[in-house]
């Protein structure tokens, strides 16, 4: 599977978003490198097809509002987030899906390309424990066409996130 460098992206807005993710990874001491895919990675199913991996190995970054504050949930692409159960586990009153504007405000990125890092300010993050069942996990790198390879332990280190059951 061949990838292109984010430096060669034609869309300047996407190139800037991917560059922020690349910078955040480097600042956190990660060797992970964002790459441009040869197909869409906007959804977990599209990413799995593009990358040739199981859908469960896709770390799907979803933004919710938890008691009025952004909450980034990095879930296995094989799962749907049970917001009621997650709220109980986290001691939150209510968790609901963020609007596209709330996603952009919290992360600086658009739906379909939200990365675990590279946000304007820290975002509370939880990570699906089932991602630990895969030796490598692919996550978005700031755009619907950029990803990087990582693993559960590195996601925790990069984000300061908490590993929980999300489904």
N, C-alpha and C positions, 0 to 999 in steps of 0.2 A: 504494500500500500504506500503510495507516494504522497507526500505532503508538500505544500509550499510554505515559505516563510511569511509571517505576518507583515514584514516590511514591504512586501510586494503587493499588498492589497490595493485594489483600485478605488474602493469606496473610502474616502478620507476619514469619514466619521467612524466607520468600523475599524480602520487602521489605528486610529487614536484610541478607541476602546480596548482593542487587543494589546496595544502598546502599554496601556495602564496596567493591564493584567500581567503582562510580561515583567514590568517594573516591580509590581507588588510581589511577584514570585521571587524575583532576584533579591529584593530587600529582605525577604523572609528566609533566604538561604536555600531556596528550592532549586533543584536542577531541572525541573519541569520547564518545557518550552511550548508556548502556544503555537499551534500549526493551523494552517488553512486547510479545510477538508475539500474533497472533490465533489461534495454533495451537501445537502442540508443537514444540520444537526439541531434544528429548531425544536423538535420533539424527541423524546427518548427513542421511539420507534424509528424515526428517520436517522438519528445518530447511530443506532445499532446497525441499521442497514448500511449506512455510509462507511462505518468503521469495521464492519464484518465481525461484530462481537454480539454476545447475548445482551438483550435489552436490560437485564438486571445489572449489568456492569456499567451502565450509564448512570452517572450521578446527576439526577435531574434537579436543578436549582429552582425552587419555587419560593416566591415571596408572599407572605401572609401578613396580616395586621393582627397582632396579639395584644389585646387590651389597649389598642390605639398606637402601638409601636411596631415597627417592622420586625419581622422574624423570617430569617432565611432558613428554609428546610431543604437540605440536600438529601433527596430520597433515591433509592434504587428505582430505575426506570420500570421495574416490574411491579411497583407498588403505587397505590393511591394513598394520599395522606388522610388519615381519619382525624379531622380537626377536633372533634369532641374528645376523643381519647387522648390526643396529644395535649390539649388544653389541661386535662386532668393531670397528666404526667408532669407537666411543666408548672402547675399551679396557677394557670391563667384562667380568667373568667370566660374569655371568648377569643377564638381564632377564626378569622375569615380571610378569604382570598383578597390580596391587594389588587387595586385597580392598576391599569398600565401606567398611569401618572404616578401612583404611589411607588410602583416598582422602580421607575426611572429616578424618582426623587431619592429613594433609599440607596440605590445601587449605582446610579449613573449609567445603567445599561438597559437594554430593551428586553422584553419578554422573548424567550426563545434563545437568548444568548447570555443570560445572567451567570456570571462566574462566581466562585466562592470568595474571591478577593478582588481588589481593585476598585473598591467603593469609596465614595467621598468621605465617609465616616464609618466607624465600626458598626456592624449589624449583628444583633444576637443571632447565633447560628446553632441549629441542631442538625445532626447527621444520622441518617438511617443506619442502624447497626448491621443490617443485612449487607451493606456494601463491603463489610469485612469478609464476606464469603468469596470475594473475587480478588485474585492477586494483583490485578490492575483495574483501575476505574477511570473512565473518561468523563470529564466535565467540561462545560462551556468555558470559553476564554474571552467573554465580553461581546461576542456577536453570534448570530445563528450559523456561521460558517467557520468558527474557530473553536478548537478544543485543546485540552492538554491531558496527558496521562499522569495519573497519580495513584494513591492507595489510601485506604481509610485512615491509617495512622498519620499520613502526611496531611490529609484534609483536616484532621483534628488539630495538628500543629499549626497549619497555615491560618486557620480560622479562629482558633480558640474555642471551637464548637464543642457541644456535648453530644455524645453518642446515645441515641434513644431508639425505641421502637416507634415508628411513625405510622404504621398501618393498623 
